[in-house]
Amino acid sequence: MDSMRTKMEQEPIDEAREIAAAIRELQARAKRAGLAMTAYMLEMAGLTAEEAARGGEK
């Protein structure tokens, strides 16, 4: 955790990282199942979650 951030500031970032990881797992499963459009949509959602984890989305 960044020492400059308070616990309240860090919690949403940690949650966004967990969400991004879960989305990436679902994306991989969708690819293996041959669900190209679903995998693509999950990729976009994963990018959004990763951006939020970097503090880009409030």
All heavy atoms as TSV, in Angstrom:
chain	resi	resn	atom	element	x	y	z
A	1	MET	N	N	0.846	-1.173	0.000
A	1	MET	CA	C	0.000	0.000	0.000
A	1	MET	C	C	0.887	1.229	0.000
A	1	MET	O	O	1.894	1.304	0.675
A	1	MET	CB	C	-0.903	-0.003	1.236
A	1	MET	CG	C	-1.796	1.205	1.258
A	1	MET	SD	S	-2.759	1.557	2.753
A	1	MET	CE	C	-3.157	0.054	3.467
A	2	ASP	N	N	0.505	2.195	-0.769
A	2	ASP	CA	C	1.220	3.459	-0.813
A	2	ASP	C	C	1.070	4.147	0.532
A	2	ASP	O	O	-0.022	4.376	1.017
A	2	ASP	CB	C	0.632	4.318	-1.930
A	2	ASP	CG	C	1.392	5.604	-2.151
A	2	ASP	OD1	O	2.370	5.878	-1.436
A	2	ASP	OD2	O	0.988	6.337	-3.050
A	3	SER	N	N	2.186	4.495	1.153
A	3	SER	CA	C	2.152	5.078	2.495
A	3	SER	C	C	1.465	6.431	2.521
A	3	SER	O	O	1.058	6.892	3.583
A	3	SER	CB	C	3.567	5.194	3.054
A	3	SER	OG	O	4.334	6.043	2.232
A	4	MET	N	N	1.319	7.074	1.377
A	4	MET	CA	C	0.678	8.387	1.325
A	4	MET	C	C	-0.854	8.283	1.288
A	4	MET	O	O	-1.542	9.268	1.466
A	4	MET	CB	C	1.155	9.165	0.092
A	4	MET	CG	C	2.653	9.417	0.068
A	4	MET	SD	S	3.200	10.444	1.430
A	4	MET	CE	C	2.485	11.995	0.946
A	5	ARG	N	N	-1.357	7.118	1.074
A	5	ARG	CA	C	-2.804	6.951	0.962
A	5	ARG	C	C	-3.389	6.481	2.283
A	5	ARG	O	O	-2.812	5.648	2.954
A	5	ARG	CB	C	-3.149	5.921	-0.110
A	5	ARG	CG	C	-2.769	6.381	-1.458
A	5	ARG	CD	C	-3.160	5.376	-2.478
A	5	ARG	NE	N	-2.555	5.799	-3.726
A	5	ARG	CZ	C	-3.035	5.525	-4.902
A	5	ARG	NH1	N	-4.104	4.812	-5.020
A	5	ARG	NH2	N	-2.442	5.945	-5.980
A	6	THR	N	N	-4.558	7.001	2.595
A	6	THR	CA	C	-5.252	6.527	3.778
A	6	THR	C	C	-5.940	5.213	3.445
A	6	THR	O	O	-6.086	4.837	2.281
A	6	THR	CB	C	-6.312	7.546	4.247
A	6	THR	OG1	O	-7.342	7.611	3.256
A	6	THR	CG2	C	-5.711	8.916	4.481
A	7	LYS	N	N	-6.366	4.521	4.480
A	7	LYS	CA	C	-7.065	3.250	4.275
A	7	LYS	C	C	-8.319	3.457	3.431
A	7	LYS	O	O	-8.617	2.669	2.539
A	7	LYS	CB	C	-7.422	2.637	5.620
A	7	LYS	CG	C	-8.058	1.273	5.504
A	7	LYS	CD	C	-8.339	0.657	6.845
A	7	LYS	CE	C	-8.980	-0.702	6.674
A	7	LYS	NZ	N	-9.300	-1.327	7.938
A	8	MET	N	N	-9.051	4.528	3.678
A	8	MET	CA	C	-10.276	4.807	2.914
A	8	MET	C	C	-9.973	5.064	1.446
A	8	MET	O	O	-10.766	4.721	0.574
A	8	MET	CB	C	-11.027	5.989	3.511
A	8	MET	CG	C	-11.720	5.660	4.817
A	8	MET	SD	S	-12.618	7.063	5.501
A	8	MET	CE	C	-13.811	7.354	4.222
A	9	GLU	N	N	-8.831	5.663	1.159
A	9	GLU	CA	C	-8.455	5.910	-0.226
A	9	GLU	C	C	-7.980	4.636	-0.908
A	9	GLU	O	O	-8.187	4.452	-2.106
A	9	GLU	CB	C	-7.337	6.950	-0.294
A	9	GLU	CG	C	-7.751	8.346	0.114
A	9	GLU	CD	C	-6.570	9.284	0.229
A	9	GLU	OE1	O	-5.469	8.851	0.605
A	9	GLU	OE2	O	-6.769	10.477	-0.063
A	10	GLN	N	N	-7.344	3.759	-0.157
A	10	GLN	CA	C	-6.756	2.549	-0.727
A	10	GLN	C	C	-7.787	1.451	-0.993
A	10	GLN	O	O	-7.648	0.689	-1.949
A	10	GLN	CB	C	-5.655	2.008	0.198
A	10	GLN	CG	C	-4.870	0.853	-0.378
A	10	GLN	CD	C	-4.067	1.210	-1.618
A	10	GLN	OE1	O	-3.545	2.309	-1.728
A	10	GLN	NE2	N	-3.987	0.281	-2.551
A	11	GLU	N	N	-8.822	1.366	-0.172
A	11	GLU	CA	C	-9.796	0.279	-0.308
A	11	GLU	C	C	-10.426	0.191	-1.696
A	11	GLU	O	O	-10.497	-0.901	-2.259
A	11	GLU	CB	C	-10.860	0.380	0.780
A	11	GLU	CG	C	-10.342	-0.055	2.134
A	11	GLU	CD	C	-11.364	0.106	3.244
A	11	GLU	OE1	O	-12.434	0.697	3.023
A	11	GLU	OE2	O	-11.066	-0.370	4.349
A	12	PRO	N	N	-10.897	1.305	-2.282
A	12	PRO	CA	C	-11.477	1.183	-3.638
A	12	PRO	C	C	-10.453	0.742	-4.678
A	12	PRO	O	O	-10.799	0.031	-5.621
A	12	PRO	CB	C	-11.982	2.596	-3.940
A	12	PRO	CG	C	-12.056	3.296	-2.642
A	12	PRO	CD	C	-11.058	2.641	-1.743
A	13	ILE	N	N	-9.214	1.128	-4.508
A	13	ILE	CA	C	-8.165	0.723	-5.446
A	13	ILE	C	C	-7.916	-0.774	-5.330
A	13	ILE	O	O	-7.819	-1.478	-6.339
A	13	ILE	CB	C	-6.882	1.539	-5.198
A	13	ILE	CG1	C	-7.147	3.013	-5.550
A	13	ILE	CG2	C	-5.714	0.987	-5.995
A	13	ILE	CD1	C	-6.062	3.959	-5.125
A	14	ASP	N	N	-7.838	-1.262	-4.106
A	14	ASP	CA	C	-7.651	-2.704	-3.899
A	14	ASP	C	C	-8.823	-3.487	-4.471
A	14	ASP	O	O	-8.633	-4.533	-5.102
A	14	ASP	CB	C	-7.491	-3.014	-2.411
A	14	ASP	CG	C	-6.185	-2.484	-1.829
A	14	ASP	OD1	O	-5.255	-2.172	-2.603
A	14	ASP	OD2	O	-6.106	-2.373	-0.595
A	15	GLU	N	N	-10.021	-2.977	-4.255
A	15	GLU	CA	C	-11.210	-3.662	-4.783
A	15	GLU	C	C	-11.191	-3.673	-6.310
A	15	GLU	O	O	-11.513	-4.684	-6.936
A	15	GLU	CB	C	-12.484	-2.998	-4.270
A	15	GLU	CG	C	-13.719	-3.774	-4.635
A	15	GLU	CD	C	-14.960	-3.304	-3.902
A	15	GLU	OE1	O	-14.857	-2.484	-2.991
A	15	GLU	OE2	O	-16.032	-3.787	-4.267
A	16	ALA	N	N	-10.806	-2.571	-6.920
A	16	ALA	CA	C	-10.726	-2.505	-8.380
A	16	ALA	C	C	-9.709	-3.510	-8.910
A	16	ALA	O	O	-9.936	-4.139	-9.951
A	16	ALA	CB	C	-10.373	-1.087	-8.832
A	17	ARG	N	N	-8.606	-3.684	-8.201
A	17	ARG	CA	C	-7.602	-4.679	-8.618
A	17	ARG	C	C	-8.178	-6.091	-8.553
A	17	ARG	O	O	-7.930	-6.908	-9.442
A	17	ARG	CB	C	-6.362	-4.582	-7.739
A	17	ARG	CG	C	-5.516	-3.388	-8.042
A	17	ARG	CD	C	-4.271	-3.358	-7.181
A	17	ARG	NE	N	-3.508	-2.170	-7.499
A	17	ARG	CZ	C	-2.924	-1.396	-6.605
A	17	ARG	NH1	N	-2.980	-1.695	-5.322
A	17	ARG	NH2	N	-2.252	-0.329	-6.970
A	18	GLU	N	N	-8.933	-6.376	-7.499
A	18	GLU	CA	C	-9.555	-7.698	-7.373
A	18	GLU	C	C	-10.571	-7.925	-8.478
A	18	GLU	O	O	-10.644	-9.017	-9.055
A	18	GLU	CB	C	-10.230	-7.832	-6.009
A	18	GLU	CG	C	-9.267	-7.922	-4.851
A	18	GLU	CD	C	-9.983	-7.955	-3.504
A	18	GLU	OE1	O	-11.160	-8.364	-3.463
A	18	GLU	OE2	O	-9.360	-7.570	-2.516
A	19	ILE	N	N	-11.344	-6.909	-8.782
A	19	ILE	CA	C	-12.341	-7.008	-9.852
A	19	ILE	C	C	-11.648	-7.240	-11.189
A	19	ILE	O	O	-12.079	-8.088	-11.979
A	19	ILE	CB	C	-13.233	-5.751	-9.884
A	19	ILE	CG1	C	-14.121	-5.711	-8.641
A	19	ILE	CG2	C	-14.054	-5.687	-11.164
A	19	ILE	CD1	C	-14.826	-4.391	-8.423
A	20	ALA	N	N	-10.566	-6.494	-11.442
A	20	ALA	CA	C	-9.832	-6.660	-12.698
A	20	ALA	C	C	-9.303	-8.079	-12.835
A	20	ALA	O	O	-9.389	-8.680	-13.913
A	20	ALA	CB	C	-8.681	-5.650	-12.772
A	21	ALA	N	N	-8.785	-8.634	-11.748
A	21	ALA	CA	C	-8.267	-10.006	-11.789
A	21	ALA	C	C	-9.388	-11.005	-12.074
A	21	ALA	O	O	-9.215	-11.946	-12.866
A	21	ALA	CB	C	-7.573	-10.343	-10.474
A	22	ALA	N	N	-10.541	-10.798	-11.452
A	22	ALA	CA	C	-11.679	-11.695	-11.681
A	22	ALA	C	C	-12.166	-11.595	-13.131
A	22	ALA	O	O	-12.485	-12.612	-13.758
A	22	ALA	CB	C	-12.809	-11.360	-10.711
A	23	ILE	N	N	-12.190	-10.386	-13.656
A	23	ILE	CA	C	-12.618	-10.198	-15.041
A	23	ILE	C	C	-11.647	-10.895	-15.994
A	23	ILE	O	O	-12.059	-11.539	-16.957
A	23	ILE	CB	C	-12.745	-8.703	-15.381
A	23	ILE	CG1	C	-13.956	-8.102	-14.648
A	23	ILE	CG2	C	-12.876	-8.486	-16.888
A	23	ILE	CD1	C	-14.029	-6.589	-14.721
A	24	ARG	N	N	-10.357	-10.778	-15.723
A	24	ARG	CA	C	-9.358	-11.418	-16.584
A	24	ARG	C	C	-9.529	-12.941	-16.574
A	24	ARG	O	O	-9.364	-13.597	-17.598
A	24	ARG	CB	C	-7.941	-11.035	-16.151
A	24	ARG	CG	C	-7.602	-9.589	-16.411
A	24	ARG	CD	C	-7.643	-9.299	-17.877
A	24	ARG	NE	N	-7.299	-7.901	-18.135
A	24	ARG	CZ	C	-7.547	-7.298	-19.254
A	24	ARG	NH1	N	-8.146	-7.935	-20.234
A	24	ARG	NH2	N	-7.218	-6.046	-19.426
A	25	GLU	N	N	-9.856	-13.486	-15.423
A	25	GLU	CA	C	-10.103	-14.932	-15.339
A	25	GLU	C	C	-11.323	-15.314	-16.179
A	25	GLU	O	O	-11.299	-16.291	-16.934
A	25	GLU	CB	C	-10.322	-15.361	-13.888
A	25	GLU	CG	C	-10.899	-16.744	-13.801
A	25	GLU	CD	C	-10.127	-17.657	-12.897
A	25	GLU	OE1	O	-9.176	-17.222	-12.248
A	25	GLU	OE2	O	-10.516	-18.829	-12.864
A	26	LEU	N	N	-12.390	-14.552	-16.070
A	26	LEU	CA	C	-13.586	-14.818	-16.877
A	26	LEU	C	C	-13.287	-14.667	-18.364
A	26	LEU	O	O	-13.793	-15.440	-19.190
A	26	LEU	CB	C	-14.721	-13.879	-16.477
A	26	LEU	CG	C	-15.366	-14.152	-15.128
A	26	LEU	CD1	C	-16.324	-13.025	-14.766
A	26	LEU	CD2	C	-16.095	-15.482	-15.142
A	27	GLN	N	N	-12.474	-13.686	-18.710
A	27	GLN	CA	C	-12.104	-13.483	-20.105
A	27	GLN	C	C	-11.378	-14.714	-20.650
A	27	GLN	O	O	-11.672	-15.184	-21.756
A	27	GLN	CB	C	-11.224	-12.244	-20.241
A	27	GLN	CG	C	-10.790	-11.990	-21.673
A	27	GLN	CD	C	-9.738	-10.915	-21.781
A	27	GLN	OE1	O	-9.159	-10.480	-20.800
A	27	GLN	NE2	N	-9.476	-10.485	-22.992
A	28	ALA	N	N	-10.441	-15.235	-19.878
A	28	ALA	CA	C	-9.708	-16.428	-20.304
A	28	ALA	C	C	-10.656	-17.611	-20.485
A	28	ALA	O	O	-10.533	-18.368	-21.452
A	28	ALA	CB	C	-8.616	-16.763	-19.294
A	29	ARG	N	N	-11.599	-17.754	-19.572
A	29	ARG	CA	C	-12.572	-18.855	-19.689
A	29	ARG	C	C	-13.432	-18.682	-20.930
A	29	ARG	O	O	-13.738	-19.657	-21.636
A	29	ARG	CB	C	-13.432	-18.925	-18.433
A	29	ARG	CG	C	-12.645	-19.409	-17.217
A	29	ARG	CD	C	-13.438	-19.351	-15.950
A	29	ARG	NE	N	-14.601	-20.235	-16.003
A	29	ARG	CZ	C	-15.512	-20.302	-15.047
A	29	ARG	NH1	N	-15.397	-19.559	-13.960
A	29	ARG	NH2	N	-16.529	-21.119	-15.171
A	30	ALA	N	N	-13.854	-17.449	-21.201
A	30	ALA	CA	C	-14.675	-17.187	-22.385
A	30	ALA	C	C	-13.899	-17.505	-23.659
A	30	ALA	O	O	-14.446	-18.097	-24.596
A	30	ALA	CB	C	-15.147	-15.726	-22.389
A	31	LYS	N	N	-12.616	-17.147	-23.697
A	31	LYS	CA	C	-11.788	-17.470	-24.869
A	31	LYS	C	C	-11.694	-18.969	-25.067
A	31	LYS	O	O	-11.833	-19.463	-26.193
A	31	LYS	CB	C	-10.385	-16.881	-24.700
A	31	LYS	CG	C	-10.298	-15.414	-24.975
A	31	LYS	CD	C	-8.856	-14.947	-24.843
A	31	LYS	CE	C	-8.731	-13.468	-25.111
A	31	LYS	NZ	N	-7.334	-13.005	-24.967
A	32	ARG	N	N	-11.443	-19.700	-23.969
A	32	ARG	CA	C	-11.331	-21.170	-24.081
A	32	ARG	C	C	-12.638	-21.795	-24.549
A	32	ARG	O	O	-12.630	-22.824	-25.225
A	32	ARG	CB	C	-10.913	-21.769	-22.734
A	32	ARG	CG	C	-9.460	-21.525	-22.382
A	32	ARG	CD	C	-8.994	-22.369	-21.213
A	32	ARG	NE	N	-9.760	-22.156	-19.992
A	32	ARG	CZ	C	-9.489	-21.231	-19.065
A	32	ARG	NH1	N	-8.461	-20.425	-19.215
A	32	ARG	NH2	N	-10.230	-21.130	-17.981
A	33	ALA	N	N	-13.749	-21.182	-24.198
A	33	ALA	CA	C	-15.059	-21.707	-24.591
A	33	ALA	C	C	-15.458	-21.266	-25.993
A	33	ALA	O	O	-16.516	-21.649	-26.491
A	33	ALA	CB	C	-16.118	-21.251	-23.584
A	34	GLY	N	N	-14.623	-20.452	-26.623
A	34	GLY	CA	C	-14.922	-20.009	-27.981
A	34	GLY	C	C	-15.927	-18.875	-28.044
A	34	GLY	O	O	-16.552	-18.661	-29.082
A	35	LEU	N	N	-16.069	-18.154	-26.977
A	35	LEU	CA	C	-17.025	-17.045	-26.914
A	35	LEU	C	C	-16.279	-15.730	-27.177
A	35	LEU	O	O	-15.993	-14.957	-26.272
A	35	LEU	CB	C	-17.715	-17.016	-25.551
A	35	LEU	CG	C	-18.468	-18.288	-25.175
A	35	LEU	CD1	C	-18.912	-18.252	-23.730
A	35	LEU	CD2	C	-19.647	-18.488	-26.114
A	36	ALA	N	N	-15.981	-15.489	-28.438
A	36	ALA	CA	C	-15.136	-14.360	-28.822
A	36	ALA	C	C	-15.730	-13.016	-28.409
A	36	ALA	O	O	-15.020	-12.157	-27.879
A	36	ALA	CB	C	-14.865	-14.385	-30.317
A	37	MET	N	N	-17.004	-12.797	-28.657
A	37	MET	CA	C	-17.617	-11.509	-28.329
A	37	MET	C	C	-17.637	-11.295	-26.821
A	37	MET	O	O	-17.347	-10.198	-26.337
A	37	MET	CB	C	-19.033	-11.410	-28.895
A	37	MET	CG	C	-19.703	-10.064	-28.605
A	37	MET	SD	S	-18.795	-8.616	-29.211
A	37	MET	CE	C	-19.176	-8.691	-30.932
A	38	THR	N	N	-17.955	-12.318	-26.074
A	38	THR	CA	C	-17.957	-12.225	-24.611
A	38	THR	C	C	-16.546	-11.929	-24.105
A	38	THR	O	O	-16.355	-11.076	-23.237
A	38	THR	CB	C	-18.491	-13.513	-23.982
A	38	THR	OG1	O	-19.826	-13.726	-24.448
A	38	THR	CG2	C	-18.485	-13.438	-22.467
A	39	ALA	N	N	-15.554	-12.600	-24.677
A	39	ALA	CA	C	-14.161	-12.367	-24.278
A	39	ALA	C	C	-13.760	-10.926	-24.570
A	39	ALA	O	O	-13.092	-10.282	-23.753
A	39	ALA	CB	C	-13.235	-13.340	-24.998
A	40	TYR	N	N	-14.181	-10.410	-25.705
A	40	TYR	CA	C	-13.871	-9.026	-26.066
A	40	TYR	C	C	-14.510	-8.051	-25.076
A	40	TYR	O	O	-13.863	-7.109	-24.618
A	40	TYR	CB	C	-14.337	-8.731	-27.497
A	40	TYR	CG	C	-14.209	-7.270	-27.855
A	40	TYR	CD1	C	-12.970	-6.728	-28.171
A	40	TYR	CD2	C	-15.321	-6.438	-27.850
A	40	TYR	CE1	C	-12.844	-5.381	-28.481
A	40	TYR	CE2	C	-15.207	-5.093	-28.165
A	40	TYR	CZ	C	-13.964	-4.572	-28.479
A	40	TYR	OH	O	-13.844	-3.238	-28.774
A	41	MET	N	N	-15.779	-8.285	-24.774
A	41	MET	CA	C	-16.478	-7.401	-23.836
A	41	MET	C	C	-15.829	-7.449	-22.451
A	41	MET	O	O	-15.683	-6.424	-21.781
A	41	MET	CB	C	-17.963	-7.767	-23.779
A	41	MET	CG	C	-18.671	-7.453	-25.094
A	41	MET	SD	S	-20.331	-8.119	-25.241
A	41	MET	CE	C	-21.141	-7.461	-23.833
A	42	LEU	N	N	-15.414	-8.633	-22.043
A	42	LEU	CA	C	-14.719	-8.760	-20.763
A	42	LEU	C	C	-13.356	-8.072	-20.799
A	42	LEU	O	O	-12.918	-7.496	-19.796
A	42	LEU	CB	C	-14.580	-10.233	-20.377
A	42	LEU	CG	C	-15.877	-10.885	-19.912
A	42	LEU	CD1	C	-15.742	-12.398	-19.925
A	42	LEU	CD2	C	-16.272	-10.384	-18.541
A	43	GLU	N	N	-12.705	-8.106	-21.952
A	43	GLU	CA	C	-11.430	-7.396	-22.085
A	43	GLU	C	C	-11.639	-5.898	-21.858
A	43	GLU	O	O	-10.861	-5.248	-21.147
A	43	GLU	CB	C	-10.821	-7.637	-23.458
A	43	GLU	CG	C	-9.492	-6.927	-23.630
A	43	GLU	CD	C	-8.859	-7.201	-24.986
A	43	GLU	OE1	O	-9.424	-7.925	-25.807
A	43	GLU	OE2	O	-7.769	-6.661	-25.197
A	44	MET	N	N	-12.681	-5.343	-22.443
A	44	MET	CA	C	-12.976	-3.921	-22.263
A	44	MET	C	C	-13.294	-3.618	-20.792
A	44	MET	O	O	-12.824	-2.623	-20.229
A	44	MET	CB	C	-14.148	-3.482	-23.150
A	44	MET	CG	C	-13.860	-3.566	-24.641
A	44	MET	SD	S	-12.453	-2.555	-25.152
A	44	MET	CE	C	-11.247	-3.827	-25.493
A	45	ALA	N	N	-14.056	-4.502	-20.166
A	45	ALA	CA	C	-14.375	-4.322	-18.743
A	45	ALA	C	C	-13.106	-4.428	-17.894
A	45	ALA	O	O	-12.928	-3.667	-16.934
A	45	ALA	CB	C	-15.394	-5.365	-18.300
A	46	GLY	N	N	-12.225	-5.339	-18.251
A	46	GLY	CA	C	-10.959	-5.491	-17.527
A	46	GLY	C	C	-10.096	-4.253	-17.639
A	46	GLY	O	O	-9.489	-3.810	-16.651
A	47	LEU	N	N	-10.048	-3.667	-18.818
A	47	LEU	CA	C	-9.279	-2.436	-19.003
A	47	LEU	C	C	-9.850	-1.304	-18.154
A	47	LEU	O	O	-9.101	-0.518	-17.572
A	47	LEU	CB	C	-9.251	-2.041	-20.482
A	47	LEU	CG	C	-8.455	-2.966	-21.394
A	47	LEU	CD1	C	-8.673	-2.590	-22.852
A	47	LEU	CD2	C	-6.982	-2.927	-21.037
A	48	THR	N	N	-11.164	-1.232	-18.088
A	48	THR	CA	C	-11.810	-0.210	-17.267
A	48	THR	C	C	-11.476	-0.408	-15.793
A	48	THR	O	O	-11.160	0.550	-15.081
A	48	THR	CB	C	-13.340	-0.239	-17.473
A	48	THR	OG1	O	-13.615	-0.017	-18.856
A	48	THR	CG2	C	-14.040	0.803	-16.640
A	49	ALA	N	N	-11.525	-1.645	-15.332
A	49	ALA	CA	C	-11.208	-1.936	-13.932
A	49	ALA	C	C	-9.743	-1.646	-13.626
A	49	ALA	O	O	-9.412	-1.133	-12.549
A	49	ALA	CB	C	-11.548	-3.392	-13.606
A	50	GLU	N	N	-8.864	-1.957	-14.573
A	50	GLU	CA	C	-7.440	-1.664	-14.371
A	50	GLU	C	C	-7.201	-0.165	-14.295
A	50	GLU	O	O	-6.398	0.306	-13.493
A	50	GLU	CB	C	-6.601	-2.295	-15.471
A	50	GLU	CG	C	-6.538	-3.807	-15.350
A	50	GLU	CD	C	-5.954	-4.481	-16.570
A	50	GLU	OE1	O	-5.586	-3.777	-17.551
A	50	GLU	OE2	O	-5.865	-5.717	-16.554
A	51	GLU	N	N	-7.913	0.593	-15.117
A	51	GLU	CA	C	-7.817	2.055	-15.068
A	51	GLU	C	C	-8.285	2.576	-13.708
A	51	GLU	O	O	-7.648	3.450	-13.121
A	51	GLU	CB	C	-8.638	2.689	-16.196
A	51	GLU	CG	C	-8.647	4.183	-16.194
A	51	GLU	CD	C	-7.312	4.805	-16.573
A	51	GLU	OE1	O	-6.468	4.129	-17.181
A	51	GLU	OE2	O	-7.121	5.994	-16.250
A	52	ALA	N	N	-9.358	2.015	-13.209
A	52	ALA	CA	C	-9.854	2.410	-11.886
A	52	ALA	C	C	-8.838	2.063	-10.799
A	52	ALA	O	O	-8.653	2.833	-9.847
A	52	ALA	CB	C	-11.187	1.723	-11.595
A	53	ALA	N	N	-8.159	0.937	-10.951
A	53	ALA	CA	C	-7.153	0.539	-9.975
A	53	ALA	C	C	-5.969	1.499	-9.960
A	53	ALA	O	O	-5.296	1.655	-8.948
A	53	ALA	CB	C	-6.680	-0.880	-10.257
A	54	ARG	N	N	-5.748	2.152	-11.099
A	54	ARG	CA	C	-4.673	3.144	-11.162
A	54	ARG	C	C	-5.165	4.517	-10.701
A	54	ARG	O	O	-4.416	5.477	-10.733
A	54	ARG	CB	C	-4.136	3.246	-12.585
A	54	ARG	CG	C	-3.316	2.044	-13.005
A	54	ARG	CD	C	-2.587	2.271	-14.316
A	54	ARG	NE	N	-3.493	2.500	-15.435
A	54	ARG	CZ	C	-4.007	1.542	-16.196
A	54	ARG	NH1	N	-3.729	0.285	-15.959
A	54	ARG	NH2	N	-4.797	1.843	-17.203
A	55	GLY	N	N	-6.437	4.576	-10.326
A	55	GLY	CA	C	-6.994	5.824	-9.829
A	55	GLY	C	C	-7.591	6.707	-10.908
A	55	GLY	O	O	-7.904	7.861	-10.668
A	56	GLY	N	N	-7.804	6.150	-12.098
A	56	GLY	CA	C	-8.314	6.935	-13.204
A	56	GLY	C	C	-9.811	7.135	-13.197
A	56	GLY	O	O	-10.317	8.086	-13.770
A	57	GLU	N	N	-10.541	6.247	-12.565
A	57	GLU	CA	C	-11.999	6.358	-12.536
A	57	GLU	C	C	-12.426	6.593	-11.103
A	57	GLU	O	O	-11.989	5.920	-10.193
A	57	GLU	CB	C	-12.638	5.072	-13.051
A	57	GLU	CG	C	-14.142	5.096	-13.065
A	57	GLU	CD	C	-14.711	3.791	-13.576
A	57	GLU	OE1	O	-14.531	3.501	-14.764
A	57	GLU	OE2	O	-15.311	3.077	-12.762
A	58	LYS	N	N	-13.257	7.557	-10.922
A	58	LYS	CA	C	-13.707	7.895	-9.567
A	58	LYS	C	C	-15.146	7.473	-9.381
A	58	LYS	O	O	-15.928	7.501	-10.240
A	58	LYS	CB	C	-13.588	9.395	-9.312
A	58	LYS	CG	C	-12.199	9.919	-9.609
A	58	LYS	CD	C	-11.354	9.926	-8.399
A	58	LYS	CE	C	-10.010	10.507	-8.770
A	58	LYS	NZ	N	-8.936	10.155	-8.079
